[in-house]
Amino acid sequence: NILGIPSPKQDIDGSQVAKVYYEENDLKRIVEYCERDTIAVAQLLLRFNNLELLKDEEIVSV
């Protein structure tokens, strides 16, 4: 947790994406990683602008 924002690197990180895709064919896992990464960036932008962070119930995955 940096700045009160959870790390998106809970399961995999960017260096592992190719392996997960080509060796494990686990696109869902990559999508979830990218979603967590995007949420973390959005939360950082909010924090840097002194705005409230999004609550879990305000985040929608499509």
N, CA, C and O atoms as a Tripos MOL2 file, in Angstrom:
@<TRIPOS>MOLECULE
protein
  248   247    62     0     0
PROTEIN
NO_CHARGES

@<TRIPOS>ATOM
      1 N           0.8340   -1.1970    0.0000 N.3       1 ASN1
      2 CA          0.0000    0.0000    0.0000 C.3       1 ASN1
      3 C           0.8690    1.2480    0.0000 C.2       1 ASN1
      4 O           1.6130    1.4990    0.9490 O.2       1 ASN1
      5 N           0.7730    2.0110   -1.0470 N.am      2 ILE2
      6 CA          1.4460    3.3040   -1.1050 C.3       2 ILE2
      7 C           0.3600    4.3560   -1.2440 C.2       2 ILE2
      8 O          -0.5180    4.2420   -2.0990 O.2       2 ILE2
      9 N           0.4210    5.3710   -0.4100 N.am      3 LEU3
     10 CA         -0.5830    6.4370   -0.4050 C.3       3 LEU3
     11 C          -1.9760    5.9010   -0.1160 C.2       3 LEU3
     12 O          -2.9700    6.5230   -0.4910 O.2       3 LEU3
     13 N          -2.0580    4.7540    0.5480 N.am      4 GLY4
     14 CA         -3.3550    4.1690    0.8660 C.3       4 GLY4
     15 C          -4.0250    3.4850   -0.3070 C.2       4 GLY4
     16 O          -5.2280    3.2260   -0.2750 O.2       4 GLY4
     17 N          -3.2550    3.1910   -1.3410 N.am      5 ILE5
     18 CA         -3.7940    2.5560   -2.5490 C.3       5 ILE5
     19 C          -3.1770    1.1630   -2.6750 C.2       5 ILE5
     20 O          -1.9540    1.0300   -2.6900 O.2       5 ILE5
     21 N          -4.0110    0.1240   -2.7640 N.am      6 PRO6
     22 CA         -3.4820   -1.2420   -2.8780 C.3       6 PRO6
     23 C          -2.6670   -1.4300   -4.1620 C.2       6 PRO6
     24 O          -2.9840   -0.8450   -5.1980 O.2       6 PRO6
     25 N          -1.6370   -2.2350   -4.0820 N.am      7 SER7
     26 CA         -0.8160   -2.5340   -5.2520 C.3       7 SER7
     27 C          -1.5900   -3.4250   -6.2200 C.2       7 SER7
     28 O          -2.2450   -4.3780   -5.7970 O.2       7 SER7
     29 N          -1.5200   -3.1230   -7.5160 N.am      8 PRO8
     30 CA         -2.1870   -3.9780   -8.5040 C.3       8 PRO8
     31 C          -1.3890   -5.2460   -8.8020 C.2       8 PRO8
     32 O          -1.8680   -6.1200   -9.5260 O.2       8 PRO8
     33 N          -0.1990   -5.3550   -8.2630 N.am      9 LYS9
     34 CA          0.7010   -6.4720   -8.5650 C.3       9 LYS9
     35 C           0.4990   -7.6360   -7.6010 C.2       9 LYS9
     36 O           1.4740   -8.2060   -7.1110 O.2       9 LYS9
     37 N          -0.7430   -7.9940   -7.3260 N.am     10 GLN10
     38 CA         -1.0420   -9.0550   -6.3700 C.3      10 GLN10
     39 C          -0.7770  -10.4460   -6.9320 C.2      10 GLN10
     40 O          -0.3210  -11.3330   -6.2100 O.2      10 GLN10
     41 N          -1.0570  -10.6370   -8.2040 N.am     11 ASP11
     42 CA         -0.9700  -11.9640   -8.8060 C.3      11 ASP11
     43 C           0.2100  -12.0470   -9.7690 C.2      11 ASP11
     44 O           1.0830  -12.9020   -9.6170 O.2      11 ASP11
     45 N           0.2330  -11.1680  -10.7500 N.am     12 ILE12
     46 CA          1.3130  -11.1400  -11.7380 C.3      12 ILE12
     47 C           1.7580   -9.6960  -11.9250 C.2      12 ILE12
     48 O           1.1020   -8.7620  -11.4640 O.2      12 ILE12
     49 N           2.8890   -9.5340  -12.6120 N.am     13 ASP13
     50 CA          3.3190   -8.1940  -12.9970 C.3      13 ASP13
     51 C           3.5660   -8.1950  -14.5030 C.2      13 ASP13
     52 O           3.4670   -9.2360  -15.1520 O.2      13 ASP13
     53 N           3.8820   -7.0460  -15.0460 N.am     14 GLY14
     54 CA          4.0190   -6.9030  -16.4920 C.3      14 GLY14
     55 C           5.0140   -7.8530  -17.1270 C.2      14 GLY14
     56 O           4.8340   -8.2660  -18.2720 O.2      14 GLY14
     57 N           6.0550   -8.2040  -16.4000 N.am     15 SER15
     58 CA          7.0720   -9.0960  -16.9580 C.3      15 SER15
     59 C           6.5570  -10.5210  -17.1520 C.2      15 SER15
     60 O           7.1890  -11.3190  -17.8440 O.2      15 SER15
     61 N           5.4190  -10.8420  -16.5480 N.am     16 GLN16
     62 CA          4.8850  -12.2060  -16.6160 C.3      16 GLN16
     63 C           3.7320  -12.3540  -17.6100 C.2      16 GLN16
     64 O           3.2370  -13.4610  -17.8260 O.2      16 GLN16
     65 N           3.3070  -11.2530  -18.2110 N.am     17 VAL17
     66 CA          2.1310  -11.2890  -19.0840 C.3      17 VAL17
     67 C           2.3340  -12.2300  -20.2710 C.2      17 VAL17
     68 O           1.4470  -13.0250  -20.5810 O.2      17 VAL17
     69 N           3.4750  -12.1550  -20.9340 N.am     18 ALA18
     70 CA          3.7150  -13.0160  -22.1030 C.3      18 ALA18
     71 C           3.6380  -14.4930  -21.7210 C.2      18 ALA18
     72 O           3.0320  -15.2880  -22.4390 O.2      18 ALA18
     73 N           4.2440  -14.8580  -20.6050 N.am     19 LYS19
     74 CA          4.2180  -16.2560  -20.1520 C.3      19 LYS19
     75 C           2.7890  -16.7050  -19.8610 C.2      19 LYS19
     76 O           2.3750  -17.7930  -20.2630 O.2      19 LYS19
     77 N           2.0450  -15.8610  -19.1630 N.am     20 VAL20
     78 CA          0.6620  -16.2100  -18.8180 C.3      20 VAL20
     79 C          -0.1690  -16.3670  -20.0900 C.2      20 VAL20
     80 O          -1.0430  -17.2320  -20.1550 O.2      20 VAL20
     81 N           0.0960  -15.5420  -21.0970 N.am     21 TYR21
     82 CA         -0.6680  -15.6190  -22.3440 C.3      21 TYR21
     83 C          -0.2360  -16.8170  -23.1950 C.2      21 TYR21
     84 O          -1.0630  -17.6480  -23.5690 O.2      21 TYR21
     85 N           1.0510  -16.9000  -23.4940 N.am     22 TYR22
     86 CA          1.5280  -17.9160  -24.4350 C.3      22 TYR22
     87 C           1.6540  -19.3180  -23.8390 C.2      22 TYR22
     88 O           1.4400  -20.3080  -24.5390 O.2      22 TYR22
     89 N           1.9930  -19.4090  -22.5700 N.am     23 GLU23
     90 CA          2.1890  -20.7310  -21.9780 C.3      23 GLU23
     91 C           0.9620  -21.2360  -21.2260 C.2      23 GLU23
     92 O           0.6990  -22.4380  -21.1860 O.2      23 GLU23
     93 N           0.2120  -20.3050  -20.6310 N.am     24 GLU24
     94 CA         -0.9460  -20.7130  -19.8310 C.3      24 GLU24
     95 C          -2.2780  -20.4140  -20.5170 C.2      24 GLU24
     96 O          -3.3250  -20.8960  -20.0860 O.2      24 GLU24
     97 N          -2.2350  -19.6170  -21.5860 N.am     25 ASN25
     98 CA         -3.4510  -19.2140  -22.3080 C.3      25 ASN25
     99 C          -4.5260  -18.6870  -21.3610 C.2      25 ASN25
    100 O          -5.7060  -19.0050  -21.5050 O.2      25 ASN25
    101 N          -4.1050  -17.8820  -20.3940 N.am     26 ASP26
    102 CA         -5.0180  -17.3900  -19.3570 C.3      26 ASP26
    103 C          -5.3050  -15.9000  -19.5570 C.2      26 ASP26
    104 O          -4.8430  -15.0520  -18.7930 O.2      26 ASP26
    105 N          -6.0710  -15.6100  -20.5950 N.am     27 LEU27
    106 CA         -6.3910  -14.2210  -20.9230 C.3      27 LEU27
    107 C          -7.1760  -13.5460  -19.8000 C.2      27 LEU27
    108 O          -6.9930  -12.3550  -19.5490 O.2      27 LEU27
    109 N          -8.0380  -14.2880  -19.1300 N.am     28 LYS28
    110 CA         -8.8310  -13.7230  -18.0290 C.3      28 LYS28
    111 C          -7.9170  -13.1820  -16.9260 C.2      28 LYS28
    112 O          -8.1740  -12.1160  -16.3670 O.2      28 LYS28
    113 N          -6.8790  -13.9030  -16.6280 N.am     29 ARG29
    114 CA         -5.9240  -13.4710  -15.5960 C.3      29 ARG29
    115 C          -5.2260  -12.1740  -16.0040 C.2      29 ARG29
    116 O          -4.9890  -11.3050  -15.1640 O.2      29 ARG29
    117 N          -4.9000  -12.0420  -17.2850 N.am     30 ILE30
    118 CA         -4.2660  -10.8220  -17.7870 C.3      30 ILE30
    119 C          -5.2430   -9.6590  -17.7330 C.2      30 ILE30
    120 O          -4.8680   -8.5500  -17.3520 O.2      30 ILE30
    121 N          -6.4890   -9.9010  -18.1110 N.am     31 VAL31
    122 CA         -7.5150   -8.8530  -18.0500 C.3      31 VAL31
    123 C          -7.6670   -8.3460  -16.6200 C.2      31 VAL31
    124 O          -7.7250   -7.1380  -16.3940 O.2      31 VAL31
    125 N          -7.7310   -9.2500  -15.6630 N.am     32 GLU32
    126 CA         -7.8760   -8.8540  -14.2560 C.3      32 GLU32
    127 C          -6.6690   -8.0490  -13.7830 C.2      32 GLU32
    128 O          -6.8200   -7.0850  -13.0320 O.2      32 GLU32
    129 N          -5.4800   -8.4390  -14.2180 N.am     33 TYR33
    130 CA         -4.2640   -7.6870  -13.8830 C.3      33 TYR33
    131 C          -4.3420   -6.2700  -14.4570 C.2      33 TYR33
    132 O          -4.0530   -5.2980  -13.7600 O.2      33 TYR33
    133 N          -4.7330   -6.1590  -15.7250 N.am     34 CYS34
    134 CA         -4.8340   -4.8420  -16.3710 C.3      34 CYS34
    135 C          -5.8960   -3.9730  -15.7020 C.2      34 CYS34
    136 O          -5.7030   -2.7680  -15.5410 O.2      34 CYS34
    137 N          -7.0090   -4.5770  -15.3150 N.am     35 GLU35
    138 CA         -8.0560   -3.8240  -14.6140 C.3      35 GLU35
    139 C          -7.5350   -3.2790  -13.2890 C.2      35 GLU35
    140 O          -7.7690   -2.1160  -12.9610 O.2      35 GLU35
    141 N          -6.8330   -4.1090  -12.5300 N.am     36 ARG36
    142 CA         -6.2760   -3.6490  -11.2410 C.3      36 ARG36
    143 C          -5.2690   -2.5240  -11.4600 C.2      36 ARG36
    144 O          -5.2220   -1.5680  -10.6860 O.2      36 ARG36
    145 N          -4.4690   -2.6390  -12.5090 N.am     37 ASP37
    146 CA         -3.4810   -1.6160  -12.8300 C.3      37 ASP37
    147 C          -4.1680   -0.2930  -13.1770 C.2      37 ASP37
    148 O          -3.7440    0.7700  -12.7250 O.2      37 ASP37
    149 N          -5.2200   -0.3670  -13.9740 N.am     38 THR38
    150 CA         -5.9630    0.8250  -14.3710 C.3      38 THR38
    151 C          -6.6150    1.4910  -13.1650 C.2      38 THR38
    152 O          -6.5910    2.7160  -13.0390 O.2      38 THR38
    153 N          -7.1890    0.6980  -12.2930 N.am     39 ILE39
    154 CA         -7.8190    1.2350  -11.0780 C.3      39 ILE39
    155 C          -6.7670    1.9270  -10.2050 C.2      39 ILE39
    156 O          -7.0230    3.0010   -9.6600 O.2      39 ILE39
    157 N          -5.5980    1.3230  -10.0730 N.am     40 ALA40
    158 CA         -4.5350    1.9210   -9.2590 C.3      40 ALA40
    159 C          -4.1080    3.2720   -9.8240 C.2      40 ALA40
    160 O          -3.8930    4.2170   -9.0640 O.2      40 ALA40
    161 N          -3.9830    3.3750  -11.1450 N.am     41 VAL41
    162 CA         -3.6090    4.6520  -11.7700 C.3      41 VAL41
    163 C          -4.6940    5.6970  -11.5270 C.2      41 VAL41
    164 O          -4.3920    6.8430  -11.1950 O.2      41 VAL41
    165 N          -5.9480    5.3050  -11.6910 N.am     42 ALA42
    166 CA         -7.0560    6.2380  -11.4410 C.3      42 ALA42
    167 C          -7.0390    6.7170   -9.9920 C.2      42 ALA42
    168 O          -7.2270    7.9040   -9.7280 O.2      42 ALA42
    169 N          -6.8160    5.8020   -9.0600 N.am     43 GLN43
    170 CA         -6.7740    6.1660   -7.6430 C.3      43 GLN43
    171 C          -5.6000    7.1100   -7.3550 C.2      43 GLN43
    172 O          -5.7350    8.0520   -6.5740 O.2      43 GLN43
    173 N          -4.4600    6.8560   -7.9820 N.am     44 LEU44
    174 CA         -3.3050    7.7420   -7.8020 C.3      44 LEU44
    175 C          -3.6030    9.1470   -8.3090 C.2      44 LEU44
    176 O          -3.2580   10.1340   -7.6580 O.2      44 LEU44
    177 N          -4.2440    9.2340   -9.4690 N.am     45 LEU45
    178 CA         -4.6010   10.5530  -10.0080 C.3      45 LEU45
    179 C          -5.5490   11.2840   -9.0650 C.2      45 LEU45
    180 O          -5.3990   12.4840   -8.8340 O.2      45 LEU45
    181 N          -6.5170   10.5660   -8.5250 N.am     46 LEU46
    182 CA         -7.4310   11.1820   -7.5610 C.3      46 LEU46
    183 C          -6.6670   11.6520   -6.3240 C.2      46 LEU46
    184 O          -6.8680   12.7740   -5.8600 O.2      46 LEU46
    185 N          -5.7930   10.8010   -5.7920 N.am     47 ARG47
    186 CA         -5.0140   11.1360   -4.5930 C.3      47 ARG47
    187 C          -4.1440   12.3700   -4.8530 C.2      47 ARG47
    188 O          -4.0980   13.2790   -4.0240 O.2      47 ARG47
    189 N          -3.4560   12.4050   -5.9960 N.am     48 PHE48
    190 CA         -2.5690   13.5300   -6.3110 C.3      48 PHE48
    191 C          -3.3330   14.8390   -6.4830 C.2      48 PHE48
    192 O          -2.7710   15.9220   -6.3190 O.2      48 PHE48
    193 N          -4.6140   14.7300   -6.8130 N.am     49 ASN49
    194 CA         -5.4540   15.9220   -6.9700 C.3      49 ASN49
    195 C          -6.2860   16.2050   -5.7230 C.2      49 ASN49
    196 O          -7.2320   16.9920   -5.7620 O.2      49 ASN49
    197 N          -5.9220   15.5540   -4.6140 N.am     50 ASN50
    198 CA         -6.6070   15.7410   -3.3280 C.3      50 ASN50
    199 C          -8.1080   15.4810   -3.4100 C.2      50 ASN50
    200 O          -8.9050   16.1730   -2.7780 O.2      50 ASN50
    201 N          -8.4780   14.4780   -4.1950 N.am     51 LEU51
    202 CA         -9.8760   14.0810   -4.3220 C.3      51 LEU51
    203 C         -10.0850   12.7550   -3.6030 C.2      51 LEU51
    204 O          -9.1310   12.0240   -3.3360 O.2      51 LEU51
    205 N         -11.3360   12.4540   -3.2940 N.am     52 GLU52
    206 CA        -11.6440   11.1830   -2.6290 C.3      52 GLU52
    207 C         -11.3640   10.0130   -3.5560 C.2      52 GLU52
    208 O         -11.6020   10.0820   -4.7620 O.2      52 GLU52
    209 N         -10.8520    8.9370   -2.9680 N.am     53 LEU53
    210 CA        -10.6360    7.7180   -3.7460 C.3      53 LEU53
    211 C         -11.9720    7.0620   -4.0440 C.2      53 LEU53
    212 O         -12.9440    7.2390   -3.3100 O.2      53 LEU53
    213 N         -12.0060    6.3020   -5.1320 N.am     54 LEU54
    214 CA        -13.2060    5.5430   -5.4680 C.3      54 LEU54
    215 C         -13.3970    4.4250   -4.4520 C.2      54 LEU54
    216 O         -12.4340    3.7990   -4.0110 O.2      54 LEU54
    217 N         -14.6350    4.1880   -4.0930 N.am     55 LYS55
    218 CA        -14.9680    3.0540   -3.2320 C.3      55 LYS55
    219 C         -15.1300    1.8240   -4.1280 C.2      55 LYS55
    220 O         -15.4150    1.9510   -5.3190 O.2      55 LYS55
    221 N         -14.9490    0.6520   -3.5570 N.am     56 ASP56
    222 CA        -15.0640   -0.5860   -4.3380 C.3      56 ASP56
    223 C         -16.3870   -0.6700   -5.0870 C.2      56 ASP56
    224 O         -16.4260   -1.1170   -6.2330 O.2      56 ASP56
    225 N         -17.4740   -0.2410   -4.4440 N.am     57 GLU57
    226 CA        -18.7910   -0.3330   -5.0870 C.3      57 GLU57
    227 C         -18.9630    0.6720   -6.2280 C.2      57 GLU57
    228 O         -19.9280    0.5770   -6.9870 O.2      57 GLU57
    229 N         -18.0510    1.6220   -6.3610 N.am     58 GLU58
    230 CA        -18.1120    2.5940   -7.4510 C.3      58 GLU58
    231 C         -17.3290    2.1350   -8.6770 C.2      58 GLU58
    232 O         -17.3700    2.7840   -9.7230 O.2      58 GLU58
    233 N         -16.6280    1.0370   -8.5510 N.am     59 ILE59
    234 CA        -15.7990    0.5220   -9.6410 C.3      59 ILE59
    235 C         -16.5430   -0.6110  -10.3300 C.2      59 ILE59
    236 O         -16.9510   -1.5840   -9.6960 O.2      59 ILE59
    237 N         -16.7120   -0.4680  -11.6420 N.am     60 VAL60
    238 CA        -17.4610   -1.4500  -12.4240 C.3      60 VAL60
    239 C         -16.5380   -2.0570  -13.4780 C.2      60 VAL60
    240 O         -15.8350   -1.3410  -14.1920 O.2      60 VAL60
    241 N         -16.5520   -3.3560  -13.5630 N.am     61 SER61
    242 CA        -15.7840   -4.0600  -14.5820 C.3      61 SER61
    243 C         -16.7440   -4.5110  -15.6770 C.2      61 SER61
    244 O         -17.7850   -5.1040  -15.3950 O.2      61 SER61
    245 N         -16.3860   -4.2270  -16.9250 N.am     62 VAL62
    246 CA        -17.2630   -4.6190  -18.0430 C.3      62 VAL62
    247 C         -16.5690   -5.5920  -18.9670 C.2      62 VAL62
    248 O         -17.1560   -6.0270  -19.9580 O.2      62 VAL62
@<TRIPOS>BOND
     1     1     2 1
     2     2     3 1
     3     3     4 2
     4     3     5 am
     5     5     6 1
     6     6     7 1
     7     7     8 2
     8     7     9 am
     9     9    10 1
    10    10    11 1
    11    11    12 2
    12    11    13 am
    13    13    14 1
    14    14    15 1
    15    15    16 2
    16    15    17 am
    17    17    18 1
    18    18    19 1
    19    19    20 2
    20    19    21 am
    21    21    22 1
    22    22    23 1
    23    23    24 2
    24    23    25 am
    25    25    26 1
    26    26    27 1
    27    27    28 2
    28    27    29 am
    29    29    30 1
    30    30    31 1
    31    31    32 2
    32    31    33 am
    33    33    34 1
    34    34    35 1
    35    35    36 2
    36    35    37 am
    37    37    38 1
    38    38    39 1
    39    39    40 2
    40    39    41 am
    41    41    42 1
    42    42    43 1
    43    43    44 2
    44    43    45 am
    45    45    46 1
    46    46    47 1
    47    47    48 2
    48    47    49 am
    49    49    50 1
    50    50    51 1
    51    51    52 2
    52    51    53 am
    53    53    54 1
    54    54    55 1
    55    55    56 2
    56    55    57 am
    57    57    58 1
    58    58    59 1
    59    59    60 2
    60    59    61 am
    61    61    62 1
    62    62    63 1
    63    63    64 2
    64    63    65 am
    65    65    66 1
    66    66    67 1
    67    67    68 2
    68    67    69 am
    69    69    70 1
    70    70    71 1
    71    71    72 2
    72    71    73 am
    73    73    74 1
    74    74    75 1
    75    75    76 2
    76    75    77 am
    77    77    78 1
    78    78    79 1
    79    79    80 2
    80    79    81 am
    81    81    82 1
    82    82    83 1
    83    83    84 2
    84    83    85 am
    85    85    86 1
    86    86    87 1
    87    87    88 2
    88    87    89 am
    89    89    90 1
    90    90    91 1
    91    91    92 2
    92    91    93 am
    93    93    94 1
    94    94    95 1
    95    95    96 2
    96    95    97 am
    97    97    98 1
    98    98    99 1
    99    99   100 2
   100    99   101 am
   101   101   102 1
   102   102   103 1
   103   103   104 2
   104   103   105 am
   105   105   106 1
   106   106   107 1
   107   107   108 2
   108   107   109 am
   109   109   110 1
   110   110   111 1
   111   111   112 2
   112   111   113 am
   113   113   114 1
   114   114   115 1
   115   115   116 2
   116   115   117 am
   117   117   118 1
   118   118   119 1
   119   119   120 2
   120   119   121 am
   121   121   122 1
   122   122   123 1
   123   123   124 2
   124   123   125 am
   125   125   126 1
   126   126   127 1
   127   127   128 2
   128   127   129 am
   129   129   130 1
   130   130   131 1
   131   131   132 2
   132   131   133 am
   133   133   134 1
   134   134   135 1
   135   135   136 2
   136   135   137 am
   137   137   138 1
   138   138   139 1
   139   139   140 2
   140   139   141 am
   141   141   142 1
   142   142   143 1
   143   143   144 2
   144   143   145 am
   145   145   146 1
   146   146   147 1
   147   147   148 2
   148   147   149 am
   149   149   150 1
   150   150   151 1
   151   151   152 2
   152   151   153 am
   153   153   154 1
   154   154   155 1
   155   155   156 2
   156   155   157 am
   157   157   158 1
   158   158   159 1
   159   159   160 2
   160   159   161 am
   161   161   162 1
   162   162   163 1
   163   163   164 2
   164   163   165 am
   165   165   166 1
   166   166   167 1
   167   167   168 2
   168   167   169 am
   169   169   170 1
   170   170   171 1
   171   171   172 2
   172   171   173 am
   173   173   174 1
   174   174   175 1
   175   175   176 2
   176   175   177 am
   177   177   178 1
   178   178   179 1
   179   179   180 2
   180   179   181 am
   181   181   182 1
   182   182   183 1
   183   183   184 2
   184   183   185 am
   185   185   186 1
   186   186   187 1
   187   187   188 2
   188   187   189 am
   189   189   190 1
   190   190   191 1
   191   191   192 2
   192   191   193 am
   193   193   194 1
   194   194   195 1
   195   195   196 2
   196   195   197 am
   197   197   198 1
   198   198   199 1
   199   199   200 2
   200   199   201 am
   201   201   202 1
   202   202   203 1
   203   203   204 2
   204   203   205 am
   205   205   206 1
   206   206   207 1
   207   207   208 2
   208   207   209 am
   209   209   210 1
   210   210   211 1
   211   211   212 2
   212   211   213 am
   213   213   214 1
   214   214   215 1
   215   215   216 2
   216   215   217 am
   217   217   218 1
   218   218   219 1
   219   219   220 2
   220   219   221 am
   221   221   222 1
   222   222   223 1
   223   223   224 2
   224   223   225 am
   225   225   226 1
   226   226   227 1
   227   227   228 2
   228   227   229 am
   229   229   230 1
   230   230   231 1
   231   231   232 2
   232   231   233 am
   233   233   234 1
   234   234   235 1
   235   235   236 2
   236   235   237 am
   237   237   238 1
   238   238   239 1
   239   239   240 2
   240   239   241 am
   241   241   242 1
   242   242   243 1
   243   243   244 2
   244   243   245 am
   245   245   246 1
   246   246   247 1
   247   247   248 2
@<TRIPOS>SUBSTRUCTURE
     1 ASN1         2 RESIDUE 1 A ASN
     2 ILE2         6 RESIDUE 1 A ILE
     3 LEU3        10 RESIDUE 1 A LEU
     4 GLY4        14 RESIDUE 1 A GLY
     5 ILE5        18 RESIDUE 1 A ILE
     6 PRO6        22 RESIDUE 1 A PRO
     7 SER7        26 RESIDUE 1 A SER
     8 PRO8        30 RESIDUE 1 A PRO
     9 LYS9        34 RESIDUE 1 A LYS
    10 GLN10       38 RESIDUE 1 A GLN
    11 ASP11       42 RESIDUE 1 A ASP
    12 ILE12       46 RESIDUE 1 A ILE
    13 ASP13       50 RESIDUE 1 A ASP
    14 GLY14       54 RESIDUE 1 A GLY
    15 SER15       58 RESIDUE 1 A SER
    16 GLN16       62 RESIDUE 1 A GLN
    17 VAL17       66 RESIDUE 1 A VAL
    18 ALA18       70 RESIDUE 1 A ALA
    19 LYS19       74 RESIDUE 1 A LYS
    20 VAL20       78 RESIDUE 1 A VAL
    21 TYR21       82 RESIDUE 1 A TYR
    22 TYR22       86 RESIDUE 1 A TYR
    23 GLU23       90 RESIDUE 1 A GLU
    24 GLU24       94 RESIDUE 1 A GLU
    25 ASN25       98 RESIDUE 1 A ASN
    26 ASP26      102 RESIDUE 1 A ASP
    27 LEU27      106 RESIDUE 1 A LEU
    28 LYS28      110 RESIDUE 1 A LYS
    29 ARG29      114 RESIDUE 1 A ARG
    30 ILE30      118 RESIDUE 1 A ILE
    31 VAL31      122 RESIDUE 1 A VAL
    32 GLU32      126 RESIDUE 1 A GLU
    33 TYR33      130 RESIDUE 1 A TYR
    34 CYS34      134 RESIDUE 1 A CYS
    35 GLU35      138 RESIDUE 1 A GLU
    36 ARG36      142 RESIDUE 1 A ARG
    37 ASP37      146 RESIDUE 1 A ASP
    38 THR38      150 RESIDUE 1 A THR
    39 ILE39      154 RESIDUE 1 A ILE
    40 ALA40      158 RESIDUE 1 A ALA
    41 VAL41      162 RESIDUE 1 A VAL
    42 ALA42      166 RESIDUE 1 A ALA
    43 GLN43      170 RESIDUE 1 A GLN
    44 LEU44      174 RESIDUE 1 A LEU
    45 LEU45      178 RESIDUE 1 A LEU
    46 LEU46      182 RESIDUE 1 A LEU
    47 ARG47      186 RESIDUE 1 A ARG
    48 PHE48      190 RESIDUE 1 A PHE
    49 ASN49      194 RESIDUE 1 A ASN
    50 ASN50      198 RESIDUE 1 A ASN
    51 LEU51      202 RESIDUE 1 A LEU
    52 GLU52      206 RESIDUE 1 A GLU
    53 LEU53      210 RESIDUE 1 A LEU
    54 LEU54      214 RESIDUE 1 A LEU
    55 LYS55      218 RESIDUE 1 A LYS
    56 ASP56      222 RESIDUE 1 A ASP
    57 GLU57      226 RESIDUE 1 A GLU
    58 GLU58      230 RESIDUE 1 A GLU
    59 ILE59      234 RESIDUE 1 A ILE
    60 VAL60      238 RESIDUE 1 A VAL
    61 SER61      242 RESIDUE 1 A SER
    62 VAL62      246 RESIDUE 1 A VAL
